[in-house]
Amino acid sequence: MTHYEAHFVDWMREHDLKARDGSHFVEMLKKFANNMDFIERHNASPEGKHYQMKMNQFGHLTFAEWKDHVRLGLGFRQQDESEYKHQLSGRKAADSIDWVSKGAVTGVKDQGQCGSCWSFSTTGALEGAYQLKYGNLESFSEQNLVSCDNVDAGCNGGLMDNAFKWTKQNGGLCTEKDYPYTSGTSQQDGECKQGSCDLNSKVAPKSYTDVKKNSESDLVDALNKQPVSIAIQANQPAFQFYSSGVMTGTCGTRLDHGVLAVGYGTYEDGTDYYKVKNSWGPTWGMDGYILLERNKDQRGGQCGILMGPPSYPNL
């Protein structure tokens, strides 16, 4: 246990975590040691050749505790169908695209201990559409949605299409700067304080478009247009400590997490992928991102990425 303890003490210092007392320290250390072993076993396995794991901010949590911490398993139902359907452009899709490098994606955010993933996916899609239309990358307020959107359920989940509709009816959103996110630490929806900031009316979508379900070609075509909101199943052990490579493991299609597809390409080992922005902070994954296998021979796509259906706002 001495070997683990040295790593654990360094990890606690890195993440500014303090034990309540001696027994709490020992309890966390045991979980940390089990997680270290799990990560090492995976990285040494055949699957570890495709994607790797490393210790992160969730190192002191069991798998069950981690799922509760990030508020997964909230029954992320399929979205209602939009009257607007994505139409294939007819143009040859680029071999790869990355809206992050194109300057249409804000920095990775952290939803904390609130089931508000849907709001981060929503603002991400709106931020991308806004930058592409107005040439200005603006960070919009998830708290505005979590506290004020009365269609969705705040920290207890929501749907991106609902949030697009609400933002339209609301006449826009406040910026992140004017209405900062607090639910990640309070674990509460919070009182709506929209009146204390100015709404940006230009981010109110005229409509939103659903992408055809279970179609890789349609999602790729949509991603040539702009970042796209998606839902996936993320309540799998691989997601707790994913760090790099293309996630090729089994993860199912029971949707429980809203995220943002920001591009696609082919990895150095030849595996096709979608690049996905998560909302668990920049210390998780590849600086806050995950690569999910593309062109996987599975209905619904890797982790259900094609099932939501994927959708994007029209400004």
N, C-alpha and C positions, 0 to 999 in steps of 0.2 A: 504493500500500500504506500510505502515511502515514495516509490517511483511516481505514482499518481498524485500524491500530495504536493510534490514540487510543482507539477504542471498546474494543479488546481489553484495553488496560491498565486501563481503568476496569472492565471485566468481571472481570478477574483480581482486582482489589482487592475488588470486590463479593462474589466467591465464594471469597475467600481462597485463591487458587490460585497456586502459584509454579512457575516453570520450573526444571528441573534444571540447565540450562546454556543457552548461546546458541542452539545448534542445536535444542534442544527448544522454545525460545520461538518460533523461526521456524516449526517444524513445526506447532505449535498455532495460530499466527497464520494460516497458510495455510488450515487447516481452518475456523477461525473466519470468515475472509473468505468462503470458499465458502458457509458456512452463512448468513451475512448476505445474500449475493446470492440464495440459495434462498428465504429468508424474504421478501425484498422482491419477488421475482418472483411468489410465491404471493399475497401481499397485493394485488398489482396485477392479478391475474388475475380472471376471472369467478367462480371458486370462492371467491376471497378476500372476496367480498361476503357469503358465508354464514358462513365461519369464518376467523379470523385466526391468524397465527403471530407469535411474538416470540422474541428471544434468551432463553435460560434457562441452567440449570446444565450443560446438555449441549452448549454452544456449541463446545467444543474437540474434539468427537468427530465422526468420519465416521458415516454412517448405519450401516455395518457394525459399527463400534466401539460405537456406542450400543446396538445390539441385543444385543451381547455384555455390555455394561455392566449393562443392566437384566434380563439373563438371559431374553430372549424366545426363542421357537422351541424350547421344550422338549418339544413334542409333547403339548400339553394335550388329552388324549383326552376324548371325551364321558363324562359321569358315568354310573355304574350307576343304573338306575331304582330309585326308592324305592317301597316298598309303599304309601306315602301320596301321593295325588295331590291337587293343589289343586282345590277345588270352587268354582265361581263363586258369589259371595255372593248374586247376584240383585238387589243394590242398584245404583243408578245410580252409576257412578264419579264422583269429583270431577273438575272441569275441570282441576285441577292439584293436586299434593301435593308437599311438600318436608319430609322427615323431619329435615333439618338445622335448619331454622327451628323445627321442632316439638321440638327438643332431644333427639332420639333417636340422634344420630350424634356420635362423638368427633372430635377434631381430626384433620386429615390426617397420616398417618404416612409414613415413608420406608423402603422395603424395602432400599435400597442395592444393593450388588453381590451379591445372593443371590436365587435364583429362588424366593422364598417368597411370591409374590403370593397364592397360595391361602390362606395362613395369615392374611393381612390381610383378605381377603374373608370368611373364616370368623369372625374376631373381630368384624368390623364387623356382620355379621348377628346374631351372638350379643349384641353390645352393644345393638343396636336392640331385639331381643326382650326383653332384660333390663330396659331402661329402660321399655318399654311395660308390662311385667308388674309391676315393683317400684317404678317411679317414680324410679329412681336411675341416672344415666348413669355407668357404670363402664368404664374402659379395661382390656381383658384382654390377656394376654401372647401375642404371636406367637411369642416365643422358646420358650415352653412347648410349642407345637406343633412348631416347627422342630426342636427338640432331642429331644423325647420321643415324639412321634407316630411309632410304628414301622410304620404302615401306609403313610404318605406318604413322600416322599423328600427332605425338608428343602429345602436350597438347589437341589435338582435337580427340584423341582416336586411337585405334589400336587393333590388334588381336594377341594373344599369338602365334598361329601357324606361322603367318607371322614373328614374332620376332625370333622364333626358327630358321626359314629358313634364316633370315638375319644374325643371329649370326653365323650360319654355314658358309655362304658365306663370312662373315667378318673375319673369322678366329679366333673368340673368342670375349671376352669382357675385358674391363679394370676393375679393382677392384673399389669398392666404395671409398676406401681411396684415390686412385690416381685420380678418376674422380667423385667428390662428387656431390650430387643432389642439384640443385639450382632453378629448374623450379617451385617448390612449392611456392616460394615467388615472383619470377619474373613474373610468369604466362606466360612465353614465352618458346618456344622450345630451344632457345639458339643456338649459333654457334657451329658446331661440332669441338671439340678440341681433338679428339682421338689421334692425333699425339703426344700429350704431355704426354702420359702414355703408358705403355707396355701392349699389349694384352696378356691375358692368353689363349693360344691356346687350352689348355686341356678342357675348358668349351664349346668349339664349338661342338654342337651336330652332330653326324653322321646322325641322322634322328630324327623324332618325331612320336609319336604314338597317334592316336585318339582312345578314348574309345567309345564303342557302346552307342549310344544315348538312353535315357529313360530306362536305365538298372541299377537298384540298385546293382545287383550282379556283374556286370562288373566294376562299379566304386569301390566297396568294394575290389574286387580282385586286381584292379590296385593300390589301396591305401596300399595293403599288400606289394607292390613292392617299391613304392616311393611316395613323394608328387605329387599332380596332379593339373594342372591349370584348373580352371573352370570359367564360366561366370554365373552371377545371375542377377535378377532384384532387385535392392536395393533402387529405388526411392520411398520408402514407409515411412510413418511417424514412423513406428516401428524402422527403422534403425537409425534415427537421435539420439535417446537416449537409444537404447538397452544397457543393462549392464550385464545381466546374465540369465542363464537358456536356455532352448531350444526354439528358435524362431519357434513358431507353427502358427503364424498369417498368414493371407492372404497377399501374396506379388507378385503373378503373375509370368508370364514366358516371359515377354518382356525384354530380356537381355540388361543390360546397365552398367555392372560393372565386371571387371576382378579381381579375387581373387585366393587364393590358398587353396585347400583342403589338410589338414595335418594329418587327421586321422578320426576315428569314434568310437562310443561306445554307451553306454546306460546311461542316466542321472539318478540321484538319485530318480526321480519321476517315472522312468520306461520308459521314452520316448527315443527312439533311435535317435541318432544325428550324423551329420558330424561336425568335428571341422574345422573351416575355418579361415585362417589368412587374415586380412584386411590390408589396407594401409592408415588408418586414424589416426595413432599414437597410443601409448600404453594407453592413457587416455580414449580412446573410448572402449566400450564393455568390455569383460573379458580380460583386459590387452592387448587390440588390437585384440582379437579374438571374433568370434561369433559361437554359436552352432546352426546349421540348422537342422530341423526335417528330420530324415531318415525313409525310409519305409512309406512315406506319400502316401496315396491313391490318387495320382494326377499325371497325365501324365506330364513328364518333371521334376518331383520332386519338393521339396520345393524351391520356388524362381527360378525355372528353372535350378537347379544345374546339372541336367542330360542332358541338351539340347545342350550345346555349339558347338560341343561335348567336353567333358573333354579331356585333352591331356597332354602328358608328353614327355620330351626330352630323347633321347638315346645317352649317351656319349660313 
